[in-house]
């Protein structure tokens, strides 16, 4: 194996690892807050969604809101 093949192989391995982390890595999650018998959650929209995952209780009403901010 010459130097070019080693560099290309190492680059492919690093790119594969970066893609795996991006798609399957840890996600930010949040639990809905219970207020007056209703679960409430707010999602911030700024070039993406935050939190990525929302955890709620089954059978309890849910009220959701969005806060949009401009991405500069």
N, CA, C and O atoms as a Maestro MAE file, in Angstrom:
{
 s_m_m2io_version
 :::
 2.0.0
}

f_m_ct {
 s_m_title
 :::
 protein
 m_atom[288] {
  # First column is atom index #
  i_m_mmod_type
  r_m_x_coord
  r_m_y_coord
  r_m_z_coord
  i_m_residue_number
  s_m_chain_name
  s_m_pdb_residue_name
  s_m_pdb_atom_name
  i_m_atomic_number
  :::
  1 25 0.836 -1.169 0.000 1 A "UNK " " N  " 7
  2 3 0.000 0.000 0.000 1 A "UNK " " CA " 6
  3 2 0.887 1.242 0.000 1 A "UNK " " C  " 6
  4 15 1.795 1.374 0.821 1 A "UNK " " O  " 8
  5 25 0.611 2.138 -0.926 2 A "UNK " " N  " 7
  6 3 1.401 3.357 -0.942 2 A "UNK " " CA " 6
  7 2 0.698 4.453 -0.129 2 A "UNK " " C  " 6
  8 15 -0.390 4.231 0.404 2 A "UNK " " O  " 8
  9 25 1.308 5.607 -0.038 3 A "UNK " " N  " 7
  10 3 0.825 6.690 0.816 3 A "UNK " " CA " 6
  11 2 -0.563 7.183 0.394 3 A "UNK " " C  " 6
  12 15 -1.392 7.475 1.256 3 A "UNK " " O  " 8
  13 25 -0.825 7.279 -0.880 4 A "UNK " " N  " 7
  14 3 -2.126 7.756 -1.355 4 A "UNK " " CA " 6
  15 2 -3.251 6.817 -0.918 4 A "UNK " " C  " 6
  16 15 -4.312 7.284 -0.504 4 A "UNK " " O  " 8
  17 25 -3.043 5.528 -1.001 5 A "UNK " " N  " 7
  18 3 -4.062 4.562 -0.581 5 A "UNK " " CA " 6
  19 2 -4.312 4.633 0.922 5 A "UNK " " C  " 6
  20 15 -5.453 4.493 1.365 5 A "UNK " " O  " 8
  21 25 -3.277 4.846 1.700 6 A "UNK " " N  " 7
  22 3 -3.429 4.975 3.151 6 A "UNK " " CA " 6
  23 2 -4.227 6.225 3.492 6 A "UNK " " C  " 6
  24 15 -5.113 6.182 4.346 6 A "UNK " " O  " 8
  25 25 -3.923 7.328 2.838 7 A "UNK " " N  " 7
  26 3 -4.637 8.584 3.092 7 A "UNK " " CA " 6
  27 2 -6.105 8.456 2.704 7 A "UNK " " C  " 6
  28 15 -6.978 8.891 3.455 7 A "UNK " " O  " 8
  29 25 -6.390 7.871 1.554 8 A "UNK " " N  " 7
  30 3 -7.775 7.703 1.112 8 A "UNK " " CA " 6
  31 2 -8.539 6.772 2.056 8 A "UNK " " C  " 6
  32 15 -9.688 7.048 2.401 8 A "UNK " " O  " 8
  33 25 -7.921 5.694 2.469 9 A "UNK " " N  " 7
  34 3 -8.567 4.753 3.391 9 A "UNK " " CA " 6
  35 2 -8.835 5.409 4.741 9 A "UNK " " C  " 6
  36 15 -9.926 5.257 5.291 9 A "UNK " " O  " 8
  37 25 -7.869 6.129 5.280 10 A "UNK " " N  " 7
  38 3 -8.058 6.822 6.562 10 A "UNK " " CA " 6
  39 2 -9.156 7.876 6.451 10 A "UNK " " C  " 6
  40 15 -9.965 8.026 7.366 10 A "UNK " " O  " 8
  41 25 -9.189 8.600 5.347 11 A "UNK " " N  " 7
  42 3 -10.240 9.597 5.138 11 A "UNK " " CA " 6
  43 2 -11.621 8.969 5.072 11 A "UNK " " C  " 6
  44 15 -12.583 9.514 5.614 11 A "UNK " " O  " 8
  45 25 -11.720 7.832 4.415 12 A "UNK " " N  " 7
  46 3 -13.012 7.142 4.309 12 A "UNK " " CA " 6
  47 2 -13.474 6.639 5.679 12 A "UNK " " C  " 6
  48 15 -14.661 6.712 5.999 12 A "UNK " " O  " 8
  49 25 -12.550 6.136 6.477 13 A "UNK " " N  " 7
  50 3 -12.899 5.663 7.818 13 A "UNK " " CA " 6
  51 2 -13.359 6.837 8.678 13 A "UNK " " C  " 6
  52 15 -14.361 6.720 9.384 13 A "UNK " " O  " 8
  53 25 -12.656 7.959 8.635 14 A "UNK " " N  " 7
  54 3 -13.049 9.142 9.414 14 A "UNK " " CA " 6
  55 2 -14.395 9.694 8.959 14 A "UNK " " C  " 6
  56 15 -15.217 10.076 9.791 14 A "UNK " " O  " 8
  57 25 -14.628 9.741 7.668 15 A "UNK " " N  " 7
  58 3 -15.912 10.218 7.155 15 A "UNK " " CA " 6
  59 2 -17.043 9.292 7.579 15 A "UNK " " C  " 6
  60 15 -18.119 9.761 7.948 15 A "UNK " " O  " 8
  61 25 -16.816 8.000 7.532 16 A "UNK " " N  " 7
  62 3 -17.820 7.037 7.984 16 A "UNK " " CA " 6
  63 2 -18.133 7.195 9.454 16 A "UNK " " C  " 6
  64 15 -19.297 7.128 9.848 16 A "UNK " " O  " 8
  65 25 -17.113 7.403 10.277 17 A "UNK " " N  " 7
  66 3 -17.322 7.604 11.709 17 A "UNK " " CA " 6
  67 2 -18.085 8.896 11.976 17 A "UNK " " C  " 6
  68 15 -18.963 8.925 12.838 17 A "UNK " " O  " 8
  69 25 -17.765 9.960 11.254 18 A "UNK " " N  " 7
  70 3 -18.461 11.237 11.432 18 A "UNK " " CA " 6
  71 2 -19.931 11.116 11.038 18 A "UNK " " C  " 6
  72 15 -20.798 11.655 11.726 18 A "UNK " " O  " 8
  73 25 -20.219 10.431 9.962 19 A "UNK " " N  " 7
  74 3 -21.607 10.237 9.539 19 A "UNK " " CA " 6
  75 2 -22.383 9.383 10.541 19 A "UNK " " C  " 6
  76 15 -23.543 9.673 10.832 19 A "UNK " " O  " 8
  77 25 -21.762 8.349 11.061 20 A "UNK " " N  " 7
  78 3 -22.421 7.503 12.056 20 A "UNK " " CA " 6
  79 2 -22.730 8.310 13.314 20 A "UNK " " C  " 6
  80 15 -23.815 8.172 13.878 20 A "UNK " " O  " 8
  81 25 -21.798 9.149 13.763 21 A "UNK " " N  " 7
  82 3 -22.036 9.983 14.947 21 A "UNK " " CA " 6
  83 2 -23.163 10.978 14.680 21 A "UNK " " C  " 6
  84 15 -24.014 11.189 15.544 21 A "UNK " " O  " 8
  85 25 -23.180 11.590 13.499 22 A "UNK " " N  " 7
  86 3 -24.203 12.575 13.170 22 A "UNK " " CA " 6
  87 2 -25.600 11.959 13.180 22 A "UNK " " C  " 6
  88 15 -26.528 12.548 13.735 22 A "UNK " " O  " 8
  89 25 -25.760 10.795 12.581 23 A "UNK " " N  " 7
  90 3 -27.085 10.187 12.465 23 A "UNK " " CA " 6
  91 2 -27.486 9.365 13.689 23 A "UNK " " C  " 6
  92 15 -28.672 9.307 14.015 23 A "UNK " " O  " 8
  93 25 -26.547 8.736 14.367 24 A "UNK " " N  " 7
  94 3 -26.882 7.820 15.457 24 A "UNK " " CA " 6
  95 2 -26.339 8.260 16.810 24 A "UNK " " C  " 6
  96 15 -26.486 7.535 17.794 24 A "UNK " " O  " 8
  97 25 -25.718 9.428 16.880 25 A "UNK " " N  " 7
  98 3 -25.137 9.916 18.131 25 A "UNK " " CA " 6
  99 2 -26.209 10.366 19.110 25 A "UNK " " C  " 6
  100 15 -27.401 10.280 18.814 25 A "UNK " " O  " 8
  101 25 -25.791 10.844 20.271 26 A "UNK " " N  " 7
  102 3 -26.747 11.263 21.303 26 A "UNK " " CA " 6
  103 2 -27.581 12.452 20.850 26 A "UNK " " C  " 6
  104 15 -27.102 13.327 20.129 26 A "UNK " " O  " 8
  105 25 -28.818 12.467 21.280 27 A "UNK " " N  " 7
  106 3 -29.746 13.545 20.955 27 A "UNK " " CA " 6
  107 2 -30.136 14.270 22.231 27 A "UNK " " C  " 6
  108 15 -30.239 13.663 23.297 27 A "UNK " " O  " 8
  109 25 -30.351 15.570 22.113 28 A "UNK " " N  " 7
  110 3 -30.827 16.354 23.249 28 A "UNK " " CA " 6
  111 2 -32.310 16.050 23.431 28 A "UNK " " C  " 6
  112 15 -33.083 16.117 22.475 28 A "UNK " " O  " 8
  113 25 -32.703 15.718 24.649 29 A "UNK " " N  " 7
  114 3 -34.104 15.414 24.899 29 A "UNK " " CA " 6
  115 2 -34.624 16.276 26.034 29 A "UNK " " C  " 6
  116 15 -33.859 16.841 26.815 29 A "UNK " " O  " 8
  117 25 -35.943 16.361 26.103 30 A "UNK " " N  " 7
  118 3 -36.587 17.162 27.135 30 A "UNK " " CA " 6
  119 2 -37.891 16.487 27.524 30 A "UNK " " C  " 6
  120 15 -38.537 15.847 26.694 30 A "UNK " " O  " 8
  121 25 -38.276 16.629 28.786 31 A "UNK " " N  " 7
  122 3 -39.563 16.123 29.264 31 A "UNK " " CA " 6
  123 2 -40.559 17.262 29.284 31 A "UNK " " C  " 6
  124 15 -40.216 18.394 29.622 31 A "UNK " " O  " 8
  125 25 -41.796 16.957 28.920 32 A "UNK " " N  " 7
  126 3 -42.854 17.953 28.995 32 A "UNK " " CA " 6
  127 2 -43.159 18.235 30.457 32 A "UNK " " C  " 6
  128 15 -43.173 17.315 31.275 32 A "UNK " " O  " 8
  129 25 -43.404 19.503 30.797 33 A "UNK " " N  " 7
  130 3 -43.735 19.893 32.167 33 A "UNK " " CA " 6
  131 2 -45.237 19.770 32.373 33 A "UNK " " C  " 6
  132 15 -46.019 20.143 31.498 33 A "UNK " " O  " 8
  133 25 -45.643 19.247 33.527 34 A "UNK " " N  " 7
  134 3 -47.055 19.066 33.844 34 A "UNK " " CA " 6
  135 2 -47.544 20.287 34.626 34 A "UNK " " C  " 6
  136 15 -47.069 20.558 35.729 34 A "UNK " " O  " 8
  137 25 -48.504 21.025 34.040 35 A "UNK " " N  " 7
  138 3 -49.088 22.215 34.669 35 A "UNK " " CA " 6
  139 2 -50.596 22.150 34.553 35 A "UNK " " C  " 6
  140 15 -51.143 22.128 33.450 35 A "UNK " " O  " 8
  141 25 -51.264 22.118 35.689 36 A "UNK " " N  " 7
  142 3 -52.731 22.102 35.747 36 A "UNK " " CA " 6
  143 2 -53.313 20.944 34.937 36 A "UNK " " C  " 6
  144 15 -54.327 21.108 34.259 36 A "UNK " " O  " 8
  145 25 -52.683 19.789 35.005 37 A "UNK " " N  " 7
  146 3 -53.197 18.603 34.339 37 A "UNK " " CA " 6
  147 2 -52.913 18.528 32.849 37 A "UNK " " C  " 6
  148 15 -53.398 17.623 32.170 37 A "UNK " " O  " 8
  149 25 -52.125 19.478 32.330 38 A "UNK " " N  " 7
  150 3 -51.780 19.496 30.899 38 A "UNK " " CA " 6
  151 2 -50.260 19.515 30.783 38 A "UNK " " C  " 6
  152 15 -49.587 20.278 31.477 38 A "UNK " " O  " 8
  153 25 -49.729 18.680 29.912 39 A "UNK " " N  " 7
  154 3 -48.293 18.679 29.650 39 A "UNK " " CA " 6
  155 2 -47.983 19.832 28.708 39 A "UNK " " C  " 6
  156 15 -48.682 20.025 27.713 39 A "UNK " " O  " 8
  157 25 -46.952 20.591 29.008 40 A "UNK " " N  " 7
  158 3 -46.562 21.711 28.151 40 A "UNK " " CA " 6
  159 2 -45.109 21.552 27.738 40 A "UNK " " C  " 6
  160 15 -44.252 21.163 28.531 40 A "UNK " " O  " 8
  161 25 -44.860 21.864 26.475 41 A "UNK " " N  " 7
  162 3 -43.502 21.782 25.952 41 A "UNK " " CA " 6
  163 2 -43.324 22.911 24.937 41 A "UNK " " C  " 6
  164 15 -44.258 23.265 24.217 41 A "UNK " " O  " 8
  165 25 -42.124 23.465 24.889 42 A "UNK " " N  " 7
  166 3 -41.812 24.502 23.914 42 A "UNK " " CA " 6
  167 2 -40.606 24.055 23.101 42 A "UNK " " C  " 6
  168 15 -39.601 23.594 23.644 42 A "UNK " " O  " 8
  169 25 -40.730 24.203 21.792 43 A "UNK " " N  " 7
  170 3 -39.676 23.819 20.863 43 A "UNK " " CA " 6
  171 2 -39.117 25.091 20.237 43 A "UNK " " C  " 6
  172 15 -39.874 25.925 19.740 43 A "UNK " " O  " 8
  173 25 -37.802 25.241 20.260 44 A "UNK " " N  " 7
  174 3 -37.148 26.377 19.623 44 A "UNK " " CA " 6
  175 2 -36.747 25.982 18.211 44 A "UNK " " C  " 6
  176 15 -36.110 24.951 17.996 44 A "UNK " " O  " 8
  177 25 -37.132 26.823 17.247 45 A "UNK " " N  " 7
  178 3 -36.817 26.569 15.844 45 A "UNK " " CA " 6
  179 2 -35.788 27.601 15.407 45 A "UNK " " C  " 6
  180 15 -36.095 28.788 15.297 45 A "UNK " " O  " 8
  181 25 -34.564 27.143 15.159 46 A "UNK " " N  " 7
  182 3 -33.495 28.042 14.718 46 A "UNK " " CA " 6
  183 2 -32.530 27.231 13.856 46 A "UNK " " C  " 6
  184 15 -31.492 26.772 14.333 46 A "UNK " " O  " 8
  185 25 -32.878 27.064 12.609 47 A "UNK " " N  " 7
  186 3 -32.062 26.263 11.719 47 A "UNK " " CA " 6
  187 2 -32.184 24.769 11.992 47 A "UNK " " C  " 6
  188 15 -31.606 23.960 11.267 47 A "UNK " " O  " 8
  189 25 -32.915 24.402 13.011 48 A "UNK " " N  " 7
  190 3 -33.156 23.036 13.443 48 A "UNK " " CA " 6
  191 2 -34.104 23.107 14.618 48 A "UNK " " C  " 6
  192 15 -34.600 24.185 14.945 48 A "UNK " " O  " 8
  193 25 -34.362 22.005 15.249 49 A "UNK " " N  " 7
  194 3 -35.299 21.969 16.359 49 A "UNK " " CA " 6
  195 2 -34.556 21.635 17.652 49 A "UNK " " C  " 6
  196 15 -33.670 20.780 17.671 49 A "UNK " " O  " 8
  197 25 -34.929 22.317 18.719 50 A "UNK " " N  " 7
  198 3 -34.331 22.040 20.017 50 A "UNK " " CA " 6
  199 2 -35.432 22.058 21.067 50 A "UNK " " C  " 6
  200 15 -36.099 23.082 21.217 50 A "UNK " " O  " 8
  201 25 -35.643 21.008 21.776 51 A "UNK " " N  " 7
  202 3 -34.908 19.742 21.795 51 A "UNK " " CA " 6
  203 2 -35.290 18.851 20.612 51 A "UNK " " C  " 6
  204 15 -36.344 19.018 19.999 51 A "UNK " " O  " 8
  205 25 -34.416 17.914 20.313 52 A "UNK " " N  " 7
  206 3 -34.657 16.986 19.214 52 A "UNK " " CA " 6
  207 2 -35.704 15.937 19.573 52 A "UNK " " C  " 6
  208 15 -36.446 15.474 18.705 52 A "UNK " " O  " 8
  209 25 -35.764 15.563 20.841 53 A "UNK " " N  " 7
  210 3 -36.665 14.516 21.316 53 A "UNK " " CA " 6
  211 2 -37.471 15.067 22.479 53 A "UNK " " C  " 6
  212 15 -36.916 15.696 23.380 53 A "UNK " " O  " 8
  213 25 -38.783 14.835 22.464 54 A "UNK " " N  " 7
  214 3 -39.662 15.265 23.550 54 A "UNK " " CA " 6
  215 2 -40.300 14.023 24.154 54 A "UNK " " C  " 6
  216 15 -40.869 13.200 23.437 54 A "UNK " " O  " 8
  217 25 -40.205 13.889 25.459 55 A "UNK " " N  " 7
  218 3 -40.801 12.746 26.154 55 A "UNK " " CA " 6
  219 2 -42.064 13.216 26.868 55 A "UNK " " C  " 6
  220 15 -42.038 14.183 27.629 55 A "UNK " " O  " 8
  221 25 -43.179 12.511 26.609 56 A "UNK " " N  " 7
  222 3 -44.469 12.860 27.206 56 A "UNK " " CA " 6
  223 2 -45.113 11.616 27.803 56 A "UNK " " C  " 6
  224 15 -44.732 10.488 27.487 56 A "UNK " " O  " 8
  225 25 -46.102 11.843 28.678 57 A "UNK " " N  " 7
  226 3 -46.845 10.736 29.276 57 A "UNK " " CA " 6
  227 2 -48.059 10.432 28.418 57 A "UNK " " C  " 6
  228 15 -48.743 11.343 27.953 57 A "UNK " " O  " 8
  229 25 -48.322 9.167 28.212 58 A "UNK " " N  " 7
  230 3 -49.473 8.729 27.440 58 A "UNK " " CA " 6
  231 2 -50.751 9.004 28.231 58 A "UNK " " C  " 6
  232 15 -50.789 8.804 29.445 58 A "UNK " " O  " 8
  233 25 -51.795 9.463 27.540 59 A "UNK " " N  " 7
  234 3 -53.093 9.670 28.161 59 A "UNK " " CA " 6
  235 2 -53.256 11.012 28.849 59 A "UNK " " C  " 6
  236 15 -54.318 11.276 29.413 59 A "UNK " " O  " 8
  237 25 -52.251 11.865 28.823 60 A "UNK " " N  " 7
  238 3 -52.327 13.199 29.432 60 A "UNK " " CA " 6
  239 2 -52.313 14.222 28.298 60 A "UNK " " C  " 6
  240 15 -51.462 14.133 27.413 60 A "UNK " " O  " 8
  241 25 -53.244 15.204 28.301 61 A "UNK " " N  " 7
  242 3 -53.274 16.198 27.234 61 A "UNK " " CA " 6
  243 2 -51.935 16.927 27.097 61 A "UNK " " C  " 6
  244 15 -51.219 17.133 28.077 61 A "UNK " " O  " 8
  245 25 -51.619 17.308 25.864 62 A "UNK " " N  " 7
  246 3 -50.345 17.957 25.560 62 A "UNK " " CA " 6
  247 2 -50.593 19.279 24.859 62 A "UNK " " C  " 6
  248 15 -51.388 19.357 23.922 62 A "UNK " " O  " 8
  249 25 -49.909 20.316 25.316 63 A "UNK " " N  " 7
  250 3 -49.956 21.622 24.662 63 A "UNK " " CA " 6
  251 2 -48.539 21.943 24.226 63 A "UNK " " C  " 6
  252 15 -47.619 21.975 25.044 63 A "UNK " " O  " 8
  253 25 -48.370 22.179 22.949 64 A "UNK " " N  " 7
  254 3 -47.039 22.455 22.427 64 A "UNK " " CA " 6
  255 2 -46.951 23.852 21.867 64 A "UNK " " C  " 6
  256 15 -47.931 24.391 21.354 64 A "UNK " " O  " 8
  257 25 -45.780 24.433 21.965 65 A "UNK " " N  " 7
  258 3 -45.541 25.757 21.414 65 A "UNK " " CA " 6
  259 2 -44.219 25.787 20.687 65 A "UNK " " C  " 6
  260 15 -43.334 24.965 20.925 65 A "UNK " " O  " 8
  261 25 -44.103 26.751 19.795 66 A "UNK " " N  " 7
  262 3 -42.854 26.909 19.047 66 A "UNK " " CA " 6
  263 2 -42.351 28.335 19.226 66 A "UNK " " C  " 6
  264 15 -43.128 29.289 19.185 66 A "UNK " " O  " 8
  265 25 -41.062 28.469 19.420 67 A "UNK " " N  " 7
  266 3 -40.432 29.768 19.461 67 A "UNK " " CA " 6
  267 2 -39.489 29.832 18.274 67 A "UNK " " C  " 6
  268 15 -38.524 29.072 18.198 67 A "UNK " " O  " 8
  269 25 -39.768 30.736 17.350 68 A "UNK " " N  " 7
  270 3 -38.930 30.846 16.155 68 A "UNK " " CA " 6
  271 2 -37.958 31.994 16.329 68 A "UNK " " C  " 6
  272 15 -38.338 33.091 16.741 68 A "UNK " " O  " 8
  273 25 -36.717 31.736 16.016 69 A "UNK " " N  " 7
  274 3 -35.704 32.777 16.019 69 A "UNK " " CA " 6
  275 2 -35.025 32.768 14.660 69 A "UNK " " C  " 6
  276 15 -34.907 31.728 14.013 69 A "UNK " " O  " 8
  277 25 -34.596 33.904 14.253 70 A "UNK " " N  " 7
  278 3 -33.951 33.993 12.945 70 A "UNK " " CA " 6
  279 2 -32.514 33.535 13.045 70 A "UNK " " C  " 6
  280 15 -31.768 33.957 13.928 70 A "UNK " " O  " 8
  281 25 -32.142 32.675 12.135 71 A "UNK " " N  " 7
  282 3 -30.737 32.242 12.048 71 A "UNK " " CA " 6
  283 2 -29.991 33.289 11.257 71 A "UNK " " C  " 6
  284 15 -30.396 33.648 10.152 71 A "UNK " " O  " 8
  285 25 -28.910 33.777 11.815 72 A "UNK " " N  " 7
  286 3 -28.145 34.846 11.156 72 A "UNK " " CA " 6
  287 2 -27.006 34.248 10.397 72 A "UNK " " C  " 6
  288 15 -26.235 34.973 9.768 72 A "UNK " " O  " 8
  :::
 }
 m_bond[287] {
  # First column is bond index #
  i_m_from
  i_m_to
  i_m_order
  :::
  1 1 2 1
  2 2 3 1
  3 3 4 2
  4 3 5 1
  5 5 6 1
  6 6 7 1
  7 7 8 2
  8 7 9 1
  9 9 10 1
  10 10 11 1
  11 11 12 2
  12 11 13 1
  13 13 14 1
  14 14 15 1
  15 15 16 2
  16 15 17 1
  17 17 18 1
  18 18 19 1
  19 19 20 2
  20 19 21 1
  21 21 22 1
  22 22 23 1
  23 23 24 2
  24 23 25 1
  25 25 26 1
  26 26 27 1
  27 27 28 2
  28 27 29 1
  29 29 30 1
  30 30 31 1
  31 31 32 2
  32 31 33 1
  33 33 34 1
  34 34 35 1
  35 35 36 2
  36 35 37 1
  37 37 38 1
  38 38 39 1
  39 39 40 2
  40 39 41 1
  41 41 42 1
  42 42 43 1
  43 43 44 2
  44 43 45 1
  45 45 46 1
  46 46 47 1
  47 47 48 2
  48 47 49 1
  49 49 50 1
  50 50 51 1
  51 51 52 2
  52 51 53 1
  53 53 54 1
  54 54 55 1
  55 55 56 2
  56 55 57 1
  57 57 58 1
  58 58 59 1
  59 59 60 2
  60 59 61 1
  61 61 62 1
  62 62 63 1
  63 63 64 2
  64 63 65 1
  65 65 66 1
  66 66 67 1
  67 67 68 2
  68 67 69 1
  69 69 70 1
  70 70 71 1
  71 71 72 2
  72 71 73 1
  73 73 74 1
  74 74 75 1
  75 75 76 2
  76 75 77 1
  77 77 78 1
  78 78 79 1
  79 79 80 2
  80 79 81 1
  81 81 82 1
  82 82 83 1
  83 83 84 2
  84 83 85 1
  85 85 86 1
  86 86 87 1
  87 87 88 2
  88 87 89 1
  89 89 90 1
  90 90 91 1
  91 91 92 2
  92 91 93 1
  93 93 94 1
  94 94 95 1
  95 95 96 2
  96 95 97 1
  97 97 98 1
  98 98 99 1
  99 99 100 2
  100 99 101 1
  101 101 102 1
  102 102 103 1
  103 103 104 2
  104 103 105 1
  105 105 106 1
  106 106 107 1
  107 107 108 2
  108 107 109 1
  109 109 110 1
  110 110 111 1
  111 111 112 2
  112 111 113 1
  113 113 114 1
  114 114 115 1
  115 115 116 2
  116 115 117 1
  117 117 118 1
  118 118 119 1
  119 119 120 2
  120 119 121 1
  121 121 122 1
  122 122 123 1
  123 123 124 2
  124 123 125 1
  125 125 126 1
  126 126 127 1
  127 127 128 2
  128 127 129 1
  129 129 130 1
  130 130 131 1
  131 131 132 2
  132 131 133 1
  133 133 134 1
  134 134 135 1
  135 135 136 2
  136 135 137 1
  137 137 138 1
  138 138 139 1
  139 139 140 2
  140 139 141 1
  141 141 142 1
  142 142 143 1
  143 143 144 2
  144 143 145 1
  145 145 146 1
  146 146 147 1
  147 147 148 2
  148 147 149 1
  149 149 150 1
  150 150 151 1
  151 151 152 2
  152 151 153 1
  153 153 154 1
  154 154 155 1
  155 155 156 2
  156 155 157 1
  157 157 158 1
  158 158 159 1
  159 159 160 2
  160 159 161 1
  161 161 162 1
  162 162 163 1
  163 163 164 2
  164 163 165 1
  165 165 166 1
  166 166 167 1
  167 167 168 2
  168 167 169 1
  169 169 170 1
  170 170 171 1
  171 171 172 2
  172 171 173 1
  173 173 174 1
  174 174 175 1
  175 175 176 2
  176 175 177 1
  177 177 178 1
  178 178 179 1
  179 179 180 2
  180 179 181 1
  181 181 182 1
  182 182 183 1
  183 183 184 2
  184 183 185 1
  185 185 186 1
  186 186 187 1
  187 187 188 2
  188 187 189 1
  189 189 190 1
  190 190 191 1
  191 191 192 2
  192 191 193 1
  193 193 194 1
  194 194 195 1
  195 195 196 2
  196 195 197 1
  197 197 198 1
  198 198 199 1
  199 199 200 2
  200 199 201 1
  201 201 202 1
  202 202 203 1
  203 203 204 2
  204 203 205 1
  205 205 206 1
  206 206 207 1
  207 207 208 2
  208 207 209 1
  209 209 210 1
  210 210 211 1
  211 211 212 2
  212 211 213 1
  213 213 214 1
  214 214 215 1
  215 215 216 2
  216 215 217 1
  217 217 218 1
  218 218 219 1
  219 219 220 2
  220 219 221 1
  221 221 222 1
  222 222 223 1
  223 223 224 2
  224 223 225 1
  225 225 226 1
  226 226 227 1
  227 227 228 2
  228 227 229 1
  229 229 230 1
  230 230 231 1
  231 231 232 2
  232 231 233 1
  233 233 234 1
  234 234 235 1
  235 235 236 2
  236 235 237 1
  237 237 238 1
  238 238 239 1
  239 239 240 2
  240 239 241 1
  241 241 242 1
  242 242 243 1
  243 243 244 2
  244 243 245 1
  245 245 246 1
  246 246 247 1
  247 247 248 2
  248 247 249 1
  249 249 250 1
  250 250 251 1
  251 251 252 2
  252 251 253 1
  253 253 254 1
  254 254 255 1
  255 255 256 2
  256 255 257 1
  257 257 258 1
  258 258 259 1
  259 259 260 2
  260 259 261 1
  261 261 262 1
  262 262 263 1
  263 263 264 2
  264 263 265 1
  265 265 266 1
  266 266 267 1
  267 267 268 2
  268 267 269 1
  269 269 270 1
  270 270 271 1
  271 271 272 2
  272 271 273 1
  273 273 274 1
  274 274 275 1
  275 275 276 2
  276 275 277 1
  277 277 278 1
  278 278 279 1
  279 279 280 2
  280 279 281 1
  281 281 282 1
  282 282 283 1
  283 283 284 2
  284 283 285 1
  285 285 286 1
  286 286 287 1
  287 287 288 2
  :::
 }
}
